[in-house]
Amino acid sequence: MKAFIESGKAVMGIEFGSTRIKAVLVDDGFRVVAQGAHDWENRLVDGVWSYSLEDIEAGVRGAYAKCAADAEAKCDAKLTRLTEEVCASRPAPGLVPYVGEKHYQRKHGKNAYYGQGGR
């Protein structure tokens, strides 16, 4: 597993939950090989529950660092690169705006259904 991780073939998934950001490193069989999380808390800003960009950046860095430390502890592997197949700097065209709008609408849009008590 060490060679697999250090070769950059591992894939990391990052999930932005309401109370923590979770990072999971998987192998080519989608088995979890390492994980990390960063706790965070939203704030009510102008009547909308939100997160600051600083909190988002700190949370991603924290979850990644804990996942990397877990990979080193479990597999003696240094996590220095990830597969380019799921690279955040080159997402599928239209994916980021779509996900951002979907997330905003489900929490804050006219028909919000998550985290806002139905308002």
MMTF fields as JSON, N, C-alpha, C and O atoms, coordinates in Angstrom:
{
  "mmtfVersion": "1.0.0",
  "mmtfProducer": "UNKNOWN",
  "numBonds": 475,
  "numAtoms": 476,
  "numGroups": 119,
  "numChains": 1,
  "numModels": 1,
  "chainsPerModel": [1],
  "groupsPerChain": [119],
  "chainIdList": ["A"],
  "bondAtomList": [4, 2, 8, 6, 12, 10, 16, 14, 20, 18, 24, 22, 28, 26, 32, 30, 36, 34, 40, 38, 44, 42, 48, 46, 52, 50, 56, 54, 60, 58, 64, 62, 68, 66, 72, 70, 76, 74, 80, 78, 84, 82, 88, 86, 92, 90, 96, 94, 100, 98, 104, 102, 108, 106, 112, 110, 116, 114, 120, 118, 124, 122, 128, 126, 132, 130, 136, 134, 140, 138, 144, 142, 148, 146, 152, 150, 156, 154, 160, 158, 164, 162, 168, 166, 172, 170, 176, 174, 180, 178, 184, 182, 188, 186, 192, 190, 196, 194, 200, 198, 204, 202, 208, 206, 212, 210, 216, 214, 220, 218, 224, 222, 228, 226, 232, 230, 236, 234, 240, 238, 244, 242, 248, 246, 252, 250, 256, 254, 260, 258, 264, 262, 268, 266, 272, 270, 276, 274, 280, 278, 284, 282, 288, 286, 292, 290, 296, 294, 300, 298, 304, 302, 308, 306, 312, 310, 316, 314, 320, 318, 324, 322, 328, 326, 332, 330, 336, 334, 340, 338, 344, 342, 348, 346, 352, 350, 356, 354, 360, 358, 364, 362, 368, 366, 372, 370, 376, 374, 380, 378, 384, 382, 388, 386, 392, 390, 396, 394, 400, 398, 404, 402, 408, 406, 412, 410, 416, 414, 420, 418, 424, 422, 428, 426, 432, 430, 436, 434, 440, 438, 444, 442, 448, 446, 452, 450, 456, 454, 460, 458, 464, 462, 468, 466, 472, 470],
  "bondOrderList": [1, 1, 1, 1, 1, 1, 1, 1, 1, 1, 1, 1, 1, 1, 1, 1, 1, 1, 1, 1, 1, 1, 1, 1, 1, 1, 1, 1, 1, 1, 1, 1, 1, 1, 1, 1, 1, 1, 1, 1, 1, 1, 1, 1, 1, 1, 1, 1, 1, 1, 1, 1, 1, 1, 1, 1, 1, 1, 1, 1, 1, 1, 1, 1, 1, 1, 1, 1, 1, 1, 1, 1, 1, 1, 1, 1, 1, 1, 1, 1, 1, 1, 1, 1, 1, 1, 1, 1, 1, 1, 1, 1, 1, 1, 1, 1, 1, 1, 1, 1, 1, 1, 1, 1, 1, 1, 1, 1, 1, 1, 1, 1, 1, 1, 1, 1, 1, 1],
  "groupList": [{"groupName": "MET", "atomNameList": ["N", "CA", "C", "O"], "elementList": ["N", "C", "C", "O"], "formalChargeList": [0, 0, 0, 0], "bondAtomList": [1, 0, 2, 1, 3, 2], "bondOrderList": [1, 1, 2], "singleLetterCode": "M", "chemCompType": "L-PEPTIDE LINKING"}, {"groupName": "LYS", "atomNameList": ["N", "CA", "C", "O"], "elementList": ["N", "C", "C", "O"], "formalChargeList": [0, 0, 0, 0], "bondAtomList": [1, 0, 2, 1, 3, 2], "bondOrderList": [1, 1, 2], "singleLetterCode": "K", "chemCompType": "L-PEPTIDE LINKING"}, {"groupName": "ALA", "atomNameList": ["N", "CA", "C", "O"], "elementList": ["N", "C", "C", "O"], "formalChargeList": [0, 0, 0, 0], "bondAtomList": [1, 0, 2, 1, 3, 2], "bondOrderList": [1, 1, 2], "singleLetterCode": "A", "chemCompType": "L-PEPTIDE LINKING"}, {"groupName": "PHE", "atomNameList": ["N", "CA", "C", "O"], "elementList": ["N", "C", "C", "O"], "formalChargeList": [0, 0, 0, 0], "bondAtomList": [1, 0, 2, 1, 3, 2], "bondOrderList": [1, 1, 2], "singleLetterCode": "F", "chemCompType": "L-PEPTIDE LINKING"}, {"groupName": "ILE", "atomNameList": ["N", "CA", "C", "O"], "elementList": ["N", "C", "C", "O"], "formalChargeList": [0, 0, 0, 0], "bondAtomList": [1, 0, 2, 1, 3, 2], "bondOrderList": [1, 1, 2], "singleLetterCode": "I", "chemCompType": "L-PEPTIDE LINKING"}, {"groupName": "GLU", "atomNameList": ["N", "CA", "C", "O"], "elementList": ["N", "C", "C", "O"], "formalChargeList": [0, 0, 0, 0], "bondAtomList": [1, 0, 2, 1, 3, 2], "bondOrderList": [1, 1, 2], "singleLetterCode": "E", "chemCompType": "L-PEPTIDE LINKING"}, {"groupName": "SER", "atomNameList": ["N", "CA", "C", "O"], "elementList": ["N", "C", "C", "O"], "formalChargeList": [0, 0, 0, 0], "bondAtomList": [1, 0, 2, 1, 3, 2], "bondOrderList": [1, 1, 2], "singleLetterCode": "S", "chemCompType": "L-PEPTIDE LINKING"}, {"groupName": "GLY", "atomNameList": ["N", "CA", "C", "O"], "elementList": ["N", "C", "C", "O"], "formalChargeList": [0, 0, 0, 0], "bondAtomList": [1, 0, 2, 1, 3, 2], "bondOrderList": [1, 1, 2], "singleLetterCode": "G", "chemCompType": "PEPTIDE LINKING"}, {"groupName": "VAL", "atomNameList": ["N", "CA", "C", "O"], "elementList": ["N", "C", "C", "O"], "formalChargeList": [0, 0, 0, 0], "bondAtomList": [1, 0, 2, 1, 3, 2], "bondOrderList": [1, 1, 2], "singleLetterCode": "V", "chemCompType": "L-PEPTIDE LINKING"}, {"groupName": "THR", "atomNameList": ["N", "CA", "C", "O"], "elementList": ["N", "C", "C", "O"], "formalChargeList": [0, 0, 0, 0], "bondAtomList": [1, 0, 2, 1, 3, 2], "bondOrderList": [1, 1, 2], "singleLetterCode": "T", "chemCompType": "L-PEPTIDE LINKING"}, {"groupName": "ARG", "atomNameList": ["N", "CA", "C", "O"], "elementList": ["N", "C", "C", "O"], "formalChargeList": [0, 0, 0, 0], "bondAtomList": [1, 0, 2, 1, 3, 2], "bondOrderList": [1, 1, 2], "singleLetterCode": "R", "chemCompType": "L-PEPTIDE LINKING"}, {"groupName": "LEU", "atomNameList": ["N", "CA", "C", "O"], "elementList": ["N", "C", "C", "O"], "formalChargeList": [0, 0, 0, 0], "bondAtomList": [1, 0, 2, 1, 3, 2], "bondOrderList": [1, 1, 2], "singleLetterCode": "L", "chemCompType": "L-PEPTIDE LINKING"}, {"groupName": "ASP", "atomNameList": ["N", "CA", "C", "O"], "elementList": ["N", "C", "C", "O"], "formalChargeList": [0, 0, 0, 0], "bondAtomList": [1, 0, 2, 1, 3, 2], "bondOrderList": [1, 1, 2], "singleLetterCode": "D", "chemCompType": "L-PEPTIDE LINKING"}, {"groupName": "GLN", "atomNameList": ["N", "CA", "C", "O"], "elementList": ["N", "C", "C", "O"], "formalChargeList": [0, 0, 0, 0], "bondAtomList": [1, 0, 2, 1, 3, 2], "bondOrderList": [1, 1, 2], "singleLetterCode": "Q", "chemCompType": "L-PEPTIDE LINKING"}, {"groupName": "HIS", "atomNameList": ["N", "CA", "C", "O"], "elementList": ["N", "C", "C", "O"], "formalChargeList": [0, 0, 0, 0], "bondAtomList": [1, 0, 2, 1, 3, 2], "bondOrderList": [1, 1, 2], "singleLetterCode": "H", "chemCompType": "L-PEPTIDE LINKING"}, {"groupName": "TRP", "atomNameList": ["N", "CA", "C", "O"], "elementList": ["N", "C", "C", "O"], "formalChargeList": [0, 0, 0, 0], "bondAtomList": [1, 0, 2, 1, 3, 2], "bondOrderList": [1, 1, 2], "singleLetterCode": "W", "chemCompType": "L-PEPTIDE LINKING"}, {"groupName": "ASN", "atomNameList": ["N", "CA", "C", "O"], "elementList": ["N", "C", "C", "O"], "formalChargeList": [0, 0, 0, 0], "bondAtomList": [1, 0, 2, 1, 3, 2], "bondOrderList": [1, 1, 2], "singleLetterCode": "N", "chemCompType": "L-PEPTIDE LINKING"}, {"groupName": "TYR", "atomNameList": ["N", "CA", "C", "O"], "elementList": ["N", "C", "C", "O"], "formalChargeList": [0, 0, 0, 0], "bondAtomList": [1, 0, 2, 1, 3, 2], "bondOrderList": [1, 1, 2], "singleLetterCode": "Y", "chemCompType": "L-PEPTIDE LINKING"}, {"groupName": "CYS", "atomNameList": ["N", "CA", "C", "O"], "elementList": ["N", "C", "C", "O"], "formalChargeList": [0, 0, 0, 0], "bondAtomList": [1, 0, 2, 1, 3, 2], "bondOrderList": [1, 1, 2], "singleLetterCode": "C", "chemCompType": "L-PEPTIDE LINKING"}, {"groupName": "PRO", "atomNameList": ["N", "CA", "C", "O"], "elementList": ["N", "C", "C", "O"], "formalChargeList": [0, 0, 0, 0], "bondAtomList": [1, 0, 2, 1, 3, 2], "bondOrderList": [1, 1, 2], "singleLetterCode": "P", "chemCompType": "L-PEPTIDE LINKING"}],
  "groupTypeList": [0, 1, 2, 3, 4, 5, 6, 7, 1, 2, 8, 0, 7, 4, 5, 3, 7, 6, 9, 10, 4, 1, 2, 8, 11, 8, 12, 12, 7, 3, 10, 8, 8, 2, 13, 7, 2, 14, 12, 15, 5, 16, 10, 11, 8, 12, 7, 8, 15, 6, 17, 6, 11, 5, 12, 4, 5, 2, 7, 8, 10, 7, 2, 17, 2, 1, 18, 2, 2, 12, 2, 5, 2, 1, 18, 12, 2, 1, 11, 9, 10, 11, 9, 5, 5, 8, 18, 2, 6, 10, 19, 2, 19, 7, 11, 8, 19, 17, 8, 7, 5, 1, 14, 17, 13, 10, 1, 14, 7, 1, 16, 2, 17, 17, 7, 13, 7, 7, 10],
  "groupIdList": [1, 2, 3, 4, 5, 6, 7, 8, 9, 10, 11, 12, 13, 14, 15, 16, 17, 18, 19, 20, 21, 22, 23, 24, 25, 26, 27, 28, 29, 30, 31, 32, 33, 34, 35, 36, 37, 38, 39, 40, 41, 42, 43, 44, 45, 46, 47, 48, 49, 50, 51, 52, 53, 54, 55, 56, 57, 58, 59, 60, 61, 62, 63, 64, 65, 66, 67, 68, 69, 70, 71, 72, 73, 74, 75, 76, 77, 78, 79, 80, 81, 82, 83, 84, 85, 86, 87, 88, 89, 90, 91, 92, 93, 94, 95, 96, 97, 98, 99, 100, 101, 102, 103, 104, 105, 106, 107, 108, 109, 110, 111, 112, 113, 114, 115, 116, 117, 118, 119],
  "secStructList": [7, 2, 2, 2, 2, 2, 6, 6, 7, 7, 3, 3, 3, 3, 3, 3, 7, 1, 1, 3, 3, 3, 3, 3, 3, 3, 7, 6, 6, 7, 7, 3, 3, 3, 3, 3, 3, 3, 3, 7, 7, 7, 3, 3, 3, 6, 6, 3, 3, 3, 7, 7, 2, 2, 2, 2, 2, 2, 2, 2, 2, 2, 2, 2, 2, 2, 2, 2, 2, 2, 2, 2, 2, 2, 2, 7, 7, 7, 7, 7, 7, 7, 7, 4, 4, 4, 7, 6, 6, 1, 7, 7, 6, 6, 2, 2, 2, 2, 2, 2, 2, 2, 2, 2, 2, 2, 2, 2, 1, 6, 6, 7, 7, 1, 1, 1, 6, 6, 7],
  "xCoordList": [0.831, 0.0, 0.87, 0.496, 2.02, 2.915, 3.267, 3.162, 3.682, 4.067, 2.874, 3.034, 1.685, 0.476, 0.192, -0.08, 0.254, -0.015, 1.062, 0.747, 2.32, 3.404, 3.539, 4.16, 2.965, 3.008, 1.962, 1.968, 1.068, 0.032, -1.209, -2.024, -1.372, -2.534, -3.751, -4.859, -3.552, -4.665, -5.594, -5.17, -6.848, -7.854, -8.367, -8.653, -8.481, -9.008, -10.369, -10.544, -11.319, -12.627, -12.75, -12.323, -13.324, -13.516, -14.991, -15.603, -15.551, -16.976, -17.108, -16.527, -17.875, -18.116, -19.43, -20.498, -19.348, -20.541, -20.89, -20.155, -21.997, -22.447, -21.633, -21.599, -20.98, -20.199, -18.736, -17.927, -18.371, -16.967, -16.715, -17.617, -15.463, -15.002, -14.26, -13.38, -14.616, -14.008, -13.209, -13.663, -12.007, -11.162, -10.927, -10.592, -11.105, -10.924, -10.035, -10.287, -9.002, -8.104, -8.474, -8.563, -8.691, -9.086, -8.111, -7.43, -8.067, -7.24, -8.063, -9.192, -7.512, -8.199, -9.389, -10.139, -9.569, -10.758, -11.769, -12.717, -11.561, -12.431, -12.455, -13.436, -11.377, -11.234, -10.557, -9.58, -11.069, -10.504, -9.158, -9.057, -8.121, -6.796, -6.354, -5.466, -6.97, -6.659, -7.815, -8.575, -7.923, -8.981, -8.598, -7.745, -9.235, -9.015, -10.215, -11.001, -10.357, -11.504, -11.101, -10.142, -11.857, -11.665, -13.04, -13.933, -13.21, -14.479, -14.593, -13.611, -15.819, -16.078, -17.496, -18.313, -17.779, -19.106, -19.571, -18.808, -20.822, -21.358, -21.762, -21.846, -22.012, -22.411, -23.64, -23.819, -24.469, -25.639, -25.207, -24.884, -25.207, -24.778, -25.933, -26.328, -26.466, -27.598, -28.763, -29.416, -29.011, -30.132, -29.88, -30.801, -28.638, -28.299, -27.153, -26.154, -27.284, -26.211, -25.121, -25.388, -23.892, -22.822, -21.484, -21.375, -20.453, -19.073, -18.208, -18.477, -17.184, -16.284, -15.298, -15.042, -14.751, -13.744, -12.511, -11.861, -12.196, -11.065, -11.319, -10.413, -12.552, -12.9, -12.843, -12.413, -13.275, -13.246, -11.802, -11.473, -10.949, -9.544, -8.873, -8.177, -9.077, -8.475, -9.009, -8.262, -10.287, -10.888, -10.358, -10.081, -10.211, -9.661, -8.215, -7.809, -7.447, -6.045, -5.964, -5.122, -6.83, -6.815, -7.21, -6.564, -8.275, -8.719, -7.662, -7.385, -7.066, -6.006, -4.811, -4.291, -4.383, -3.225, -3.469, -2.577, -4.661, -4.97, -5.047, -4.646, -5.556, -5.609, -4.189, -3.872, -3.34, -1.947, -1.225, -0.455, -1.472, -0.85, -1.348, -0.58, -2.626, -3.181, -2.546, -2.257, -2.329, -1.675, -0.251, 0.224, 0.415, 1.779, 1.778, 2.62, 0.849, 0.786, 0.393, 0.957, -0.56, -1.06, -0.227, -0.086, 0.325, 0.976, 2.431, 3.089, 2.939, 4.289, 4.485, 5.564, 3.436, 3.458, 3.363, 2.572, 4.163, 4.093, 3.108, 3.293, 2.071, 1.058, 1.522, 1.362, 2.098, 2.633, 1.923, 2.045, 1.18, 0.414, -0.738, -0.716, -1.745, -2.937, -3.154, -2.562, -3.989, -4.289, -4.852, -5.563, -4.547, -5.05, -6.467, -7.087, -6.989, -8.328, -9.4, -10.437, -9.176, -10.17, -9.494, -9.533, -8.89, -8.118, -9.012, -9.639, -9.076, -9.953, -9.573, -10.417, -8.327, -7.933, -8.381, -8.289, -8.866, -9.361, -10.662, -10.728, -11.69, -12.955, -13.65, -13.332, -14.595, -15.383, -16.031, -16.477, -16.089, -16.695, -18.112, -18.946, -18.351, -19.674, -19.948, -20.981, -19.049, -19.311, -19.337, -20.261, -18.342, -18.267, -19.478, -20.086, -19.856, -21.05, -22.311, -23.158, -22.436, -23.608, -23.69, -24.735, -22.592, -22.581, -22.802, -23.562, -22.146, -22.321, -23.764, -24.302, -24.385, -25.78, -26.715, -27.636, -26.484, -27.321, -27.23, -28.243, -26.005, -25.816, -26.515, -27.194, -26.353, -26.99, -28.508, -29.152, -29.084, -30.536, -31.113, -32.18, -30.425, -30.975, -30.967, -31.765, -30.079, -30.016, -30.66, -31.179, -30.627, -31.034, -32.048, -32.581, -32.319, -33.227, -34.684, -35.022, -35.528, -36.957, -37.558, -38.396, -37.151, -37.674, -36.631, -36.507, -35.887, -34.82, -35.378, -36.476, -34.609, -35.057, -34.011, -34.219, -32.888, -31.843, -31.274, -30.82, -31.298, -30.598, -31.241, -30.693, -32.385, -32.989, -34.394, -35.135, -34.752, -36.083, -37.188, -38.28, -36.904, -37.941, -38.161, -39.057, -37.352, -37.568, -36.699, -36.777],
  "yCoordList": [-1.203, 0.0, 1.259, 2.276, 1.189, 2.339, 2.792, 3.978, 1.858, 2.201, 2.781, 3.716, 2.224, 2.698, 4.15, 4.978, 4.453, 5.817, 6.774, 7.845, 6.399, 7.303, 7.493, 8.456, 6.584, 6.733, 7.736, 8.117, 8.158, 9.124, 8.475, 9.152, 7.178, 6.487, 6.505, 6.176, 6.881, 6.935, 8.094, 9.086, 7.955, 8.989, 9.491, 8.698, 10.814, 11.39, 12.01, 12.786, 11.65, 12.279, 13.211, 12.874, 14.369, 15.335, 15.687, 16.044, 15.583, 15.858, 17.001, 16.968, 18.008, 19.167, 18.958, 19.269, 18.429, 18.211, 19.446, 20.433, 19.381, 20.541, 20.758, 21.876, 19.733, 19.888, 19.523, 19.809, 18.894, 18.568, 18.356, 18.028, 18.553, 18.239, 16.921, 16.768, 15.962, 14.643, 14.385, 14.693, 13.813, 13.417, 11.919, 11.408, 11.222, 9.774, 9.427, 9.872, 8.636, 8.167, 6.726, 5.884, 6.444, 5.09, 4.535, 5.274, 3.188, 2.525, 2.275, 2.753, 1.54, 1.33, 0.386, 0.233, -0.246, -1.061, -0.333, -0.938, 0.977, 1.845, 1.451, 1.704, 0.833, 0.509, 1.682, 2.233, 2.06, 3.176, 2.75, 1.735, 3.539, 3.253, 4.282, 4.008, 5.468, 6.495, 7.499, 7.63, 8.197, 9.194, 10.26, 10.044, 11.402, 12.496, 13.412, 13.401, 14.201, 15.111, 16.385, 16.413, 17.423, 18.719, 19.221, 19.382, 19.465, 19.995, 21.471, 22.213, 21.88, 23.286, 23.616, 22.73, 24.902, 25.338, 26.475, 27.383, 26.406, 27.466, 28.667, 28.585, 29.787, 31.024, 31.581, 31.41, 32.24, 32.895, 34.288, 35.159, 34.484, 35.746, 36.291, 35.683, 37.422, 38.04, 37.066, 37.032, 36.275, 35.343, 34.04, 33.243, 33.815, 32.603, 31.892, 32.524, 30.585, 29.806, 29.629, 29.193, 29.971, 30.005, 29.666, 29.522, 29.542, 29.309, 30.346, 30.703, 30.825, 31.791, 31.052, 29.863, 31.755, 31.152, 30.74, 29.745, 31.505, 31.153, 29.834, 29.008, 29.628, 28.37, 27.203, 26.106, 27.44, 26.387, 25.984, 24.798, 26.975, 26.668, 25.956, 24.96, 26.459, 25.826, 24.409, 23.504, 24.215, 22.894, 21.888, 20.744, 22.304, 21.396, 21.06, 19.9, 22.07, 21.815, 20.881, 19.984, 21.085, 20.247, 18.804, 17.873, 18.621, 17.259, 16.545, 15.366, 17.263, 16.675, 16.268, 15.16, 17.158, 16.873, 15.656, 14.827, 15.548, 14.393, 13.107, 12.044, 13.201, 12.034, 11.612, 10.422, 12.581, 12.284, 11.64, 10.696, 12.145, 11.572, 10.146, 9.283, 9.892, 8.549, 7.587, 6.437, 8.058, 7.23, 6.885, 5.77, 7.856, 7.593, 6.618, 5.723, 6.781, 5.893, 4.46, 3.499, 4.319, 2.991, 2.284, 1.061, 3.073, 2.471, 2.89, 2.471, 3.71, 4.249, 4.959, 4.907, 5.619, 6.273, 7.782, 8.292, 8.485, 9.942, 10.318, 9.957, 11.036, 11.478, 12.808, 13.866, 12.728, 13.935, 14.286, 15.408, 13.334, 13.613, 12.624, 11.542, 13.036, 12.219, 11.998, 12.689, 11.049, 10.8, 12.041, 12.815, 12.24, 13.399, 13.188, 14.127, 11.979, 11.695, 12.491, 12.795, 12.833, 13.549, 14.77, 14.967, 15.566, 16.711, 17.942, 18.338, 18.541, 19.691, 20.883, 21.736, 20.958, 22.101, 21.945, 22.896, 20.757, 20.536, 19.739, 18.647, 20.256, 19.516, 19.467, 20.227, 18.561, 18.468, 19.82, 20.496, 20.224, 21.52, 21.645, 20.752, 22.748, 23.01, 22.391, 22.68, 21.544, 20.848, 21.796, 21.739, 22.664, 23.551, 24.479, 24.575, 25.173, 26.016, 25.213, 25.674, 24.02, 23.186, 22.784, 22.933, 22.278, 21.829, 23.019, 22.918, 24.146, 25.323, 25.803, 26.108, 25.869, 26.322, 25.327, 25.727, 24.036, 23.007, 23.094, 23.023, 23.247, 23.352, 24.598, 24.53, 25.729, 26.959, 26.807, 27.162, 26.289, 26.176, 25.22, 25.484, 24.123, 23.161, 23.717, 23.295, 24.654, 25.227, 26.604, 26.963, 27.386, 28.781, 29.233, 30.338, 28.41, 28.796, 28.847, 28.541, 29.236, 29.379, 28.113, 28.189, 26.954, 25.666, 24.893, 23.676, 25.608, 24.976, 23.801, 23.865, 22.748, 21.544, 21.014, 19.961, 21.713, 21.197, 22.317, 23.333, 22.138, 23.029, 24.374, 25.157, 24.658, 25.968, 25.863, 26.846, 24.705, 24.537, 24.781, 25.218, 24.497, 24.601, 25.996, 26.207, 26.968, 28.307, 28.616, 29.712],
  "zCoordList": [0.0, 0.0, 0.0, -0.585, 0.652, 0.693, -0.731, -1.046, -1.588, -2.955, -3.728, -4.512, -3.503, -4.181, -3.803, -4.673, -2.524, -2.052, -2.552, -3.072, -2.4, -2.767, -4.275, -4.725, -5.056, -6.512, -7.007, -8.178, -6.114, -6.494, -7.063, -7.69, -6.861, -7.414, -6.485, -6.908, -5.245, -4.299, -4.656, -5.249, -4.29, -4.535, -3.187, -2.289, -3.053, -1.826, -2.101, -3.041, -1.263, -1.3, -0.114, 0.991, -0.329, 0.759, 0.822, -0.185, 2.011, 2.216, 3.211, 4.295, 2.829, 3.691, 4.416, 3.889, 5.629, 6.433, 7.246, 7.247, 7.921, 8.685, 9.953, 10.467, 10.469, 11.701, 11.529, 12.412, 10.407, 10.167, 8.681, 7.91, 8.311, 6.967, 7.081, 7.929, 6.221, 6.273, 5.003, 3.901, 5.165, 4.04, 4.149, 5.218, 3.034, 3.005, 1.82, 0.701, 2.062, 1.017, 0.691, 1.585, -0.596, -0.997, -2.027, -2.738, -2.079, -3.077, -4.342, -4.45, -5.283, -6.55, -6.452, -7.416, -5.3, -5.051, -4.174, -3.673, -3.99, -3.181, -1.708, -1.008, -1.243, 0.181, 0.881, 0.373, 2.031, 2.787, 3.36, 4.05, 3.066, 3.593, 4.63, 5.437, 4.611, 5.606, 5.639, 4.68, 6.761, 6.882, 7.891, 8.753, 7.772, 8.707, 8.69, 7.742, 9.729, 9.809, 10.537, 11.309, 10.269, 10.922, 11.355, 10.523, 12.639, 13.134, 12.785, 12.811, 12.457, 12.19, 12.578, 12.828, 12.626, 13.042, 12.141, 11.815, 11.752, 10.899, 11.748, 12.973, 11.063, 11.727, 11.029, 9.824, 11.793, 11.225, 10.747, 11.555, 9.421, 8.82, 7.987, 6.992, 8.39, 7.679, 7.511, 6.468, 8.558, 8.541, 7.795, 7.611, 7.362, 6.621, 7.334, 7.678, 7.56, 8.157, 7.111, 5.992, 7.482, 6.497, 7.141, 8.359, 6.276, 6.689, 5.982, 4.835, 6.652, 6.014, 5.111, 5.305, 4.132, 3.259, 4.061, 3.742, 5.097, 5.955, 6.672, 6.789, 7.157, 7.817, 6.839, 7.197, 5.612, 4.593, 4.302, 4.277, 4.086, 3.786, 4.954, 4.757, 6.16, 7.337, 7.511, 7.885, 7.243, 7.391, 6.397, 6.757, 5.137, 4.121, 4.47, 4.403, 4.839, 5.214, 6.422, 6.456, 7.404, 8.597, 8.315, 8.795, 7.533, 7.192, 6.361, 6.583, 5.397, 4.567, 5.433, 5.298, 6.314, 7.164, 8.051, 8.228, 8.602, 9.456, 8.634, 9.107, 7.417, 6.537, 6.157, 6.159, 5.831, 5.497, 6.681, 6.502, 7.877, 9.081, 9.309, 9.736, 9.027, 9.169, 8.159, 8.492, 6.921, 5.898, 6.321, 6.108, 6.92, 7.382, 8.555, 8.614, 9.481, 10.642, 10.256, 10.781, 9.351, 8.988, 7.917, 7.934, 6.981, 5.814, 5.647, 4.695, 6.561, 6.459, 5.125, 4.535, 4.66, 3.355, 3.495, 4.289, 2.73, 2.667, 1.574, 0.412, 1.944, 0.989, 0.396, 1.003, -0.802, -1.428, -2.725, -3.217, -3.283, -4.5, -4.6, -4.013, -5.365, -5.561, -7.047, -7.877, -7.377, -8.778, -9.438, -8.797, -10.694, -11.412, -11.915, -12.414, -11.796, -12.295, -11.576, -12.165, -10.328, -9.541, -8.926, -7.711, -9.753, -9.286, -9.18, -10.163, -8.014, -7.781, -8.641, -8.918, -9.066, -9.886, -11.34, -12.116, -11.717, -13.077, -13.031, -13.594, -12.377, -12.295, -13.649, -14.564, -13.746, -14.97, -15.258, -14.332, -16.525, -16.863, -16.284, -16.438, -15.632, -15.084, -13.73, -13.125, -13.231, -11.975, -10.782, -9.971, -10.663, -9.502, -9.419, -8.353, -10.511, -10.408, -10.08, -9.315, -10.653, -10.402, -8.933, -8.301, -8.398, -6.998, -6.071, -5.107, -6.352, -5.511, -5.484, -4.42, -6.643, -6.719, -6.04, -5.327, -6.257, -5.635, -4.112, -3.416, -3.604, -2.161, -1.619, -0.595, -2.298, -1.838, -1.823, -0.836, -2.894, -3.002, -1.957, -1.404, -1.681, -0.712, 0.703, 1.54, 0.977, 2.316, 2.43, 3.486, 1.329, 1.443, 0.402, 0.501, -0.578, -1.656, -1.222, -0.079, -2.151, -1.89, -1.307, -0.409, -1.797, -1.319, -0.505, -0.638, 0.336, 1.137, 1.929, 2.483, 1.968, 2.677, 3.643, 4.247, 3.807, 4.684, 5.534, 5.007, 6.831, 7.747, 8.043, 8.819, 7.446, 7.678, 8.255, 8.278, 8.707, 9.286, 8.279, 8.64, 7.004, 5.966, 5.43, 4.613, 5.877, 5.339, 4.165, 3.611]
}
